[in-house]
Amino acid sequence: MTGPVLRPITAGVVCALVGFTSSFVVILTGLAAVGATASQAASGLLAVSVTMGAGSILLAAWTRIPITVAWSTPGAALLAATGMVSGGWPAAVGAFLLTGVLIVLTGLISRLGALISAIPGAIAQAMLAGILFQLCLGPVTGLARDPLAVAPVVIVWLLALRFWPRWASPLAFCAAAVVIAVHLVRTGTSIRTDQFLPQISLTAPHLTFGAVIGIALPLYLVTMASQNVPGVAVMKSLGYQVPWRRSMLVTGAGTVLGAPAGGHAINLAAISAALAAGPEAGPDRSRRWIASVTSGLVVIGLGLAAGAFGQLVVLAPAGVIAAVAGLALMSTLAGSLTAALAAPENHLPAVLTFVTAASGVAVAGVSAAFWALVVGLVVRAVLGRPKENLPAGATR
């Protein structure tokens, strides 16, 4: 009797640990790229941890469905690829706030959700792959720069991928932590323990044209197309119907609330959703919502240690953190490329979308991700829709 009772709780703990440790480095990297200081990035990590944890608890308890809320990892990768825009960090915070408003409006206006769903899957996935590409070069450039520091991380990740694939990214981070500890001892670097305490750094939002077009709109599109829409599909495959409006209102409001503290965006979990909603959460489907509540509580607890995680990033040898971030995104990049190139008739629009996003070139202050989407849609329109229709029920 004890096993089935504890299984939702155990699944929730695993969901939180895997989700947090797999990609928190990507969050810190993305926030720093758009102008956040170390303390502001740690505040942003705390903000998204608390809002996504609270979102999971609220939605799961409200609906009695194992809905899990996550931070937007593709969105953070987008920030890392975009870099600082006109207006600096305050403008980025304004873009985060606007992203939250757009997500709320998507919940209130069904037409917005329909427009997002109308974006061809091949184009959306190619744009995401292009965004991820530069970050996924991290392990390669890191090995060239400091092989002694980066090689242990890559080796641990590869071995874990073979024997414990779910824990590959968390174990890579653990290996990085050991490398950082050795580095600190060898160099005699002191650690500021006062930075370990949870700290909120509030920033007044400021909107600029570059932030709206270069961050807010791409962040909204990536979050919706790469997280929210697939998140609903994953839950449907597990037999759960996600209440779209309530989910968008909760995640949108959470994004708005977290923005002044540096939180970029929260959304429905996609891949990690299966950990809380699948069979591992127990045979009794009516109790799996407990896994999502547990996950939310654990994530909030982990978020309180954001300062300590931020210190690890700051003190790491050059190339180590970039390698961890790149390894964490490898499977996502592989999945995006596979989806983008699945249909031969979409190859050219998808490849042009990919190379535009991967270029990282901003035109007129607008990020490459936005132009990638424009290029992909224009090329697809010029070439015309594929002559052969997909089978009923299939998605592009």
Sequence and secondary structure as in RCSB ss.txt:
>XXXX:A:sequence
MTGPVLRPITAGVVCALVGFTSSFVVILTGLAAVGATASQAASGLLAVSVTMGAGSILLAAWTRIPITVAWSTPG
AALLAATGMVSGGWPAAVGAFLLTGVLIVLTGLISRLGALISAIPGAIAQAMLAGILFQLCLGPVTGLARDPLAV
APVVIVWLLALRFWPRWASPLAFCAAAVVIAVHLVRTGTSIRTDQFLPQISLTAPHLTFGAVIGIALPLYLVTMA
SQNVPGVAVMKSLGYQVPWRRSMLVTGAGTVLGAPAGGHAINLAAISAALAAGPEAGPDRSRRWIASVTSGLVVI
GLGLAAGAFGQLVVLAPAGVIAAVAGLALMSTLAGSLTAALAAPENHLPAVLTFVTAASGVAVAGVSAAFWALVV
GLVVRAVLGRPKENLPAGATR
>XXXX:A:secstr
 HHHHHHHHHHHHHHHHHHHHHHHHHHHHHHHHTT  HHHHHHHHHHHHHHHHHHHHHHHHHHSS   EEE HHH
HHHHHHH   TTHHHHHHHHHHHHHHHHHHHHH HHHHHHHHHS HHHHHHHHHHHHHHHHTHHHHHHHH HHHH
HHHHHHHHHHHHH GGGHHHHHHHHHHHHHHHHHHHHT    GGGGS           HHHIIIIIHHHHHHHII
IIIHHHHHHHHHTT    HHHHHHHHHHHHHHHGGGT   EEE STTHHHHHSGGG S GGGTHHHHHHHHHHHH
HHHTTHHHHHHHHHHS TTHHHHHHHHHHHHHHHHHHHHHTSSGGGHHHHHHHHHHHHH   BTTB HHHHHHHH
HHHHHHHH S SS   TT   
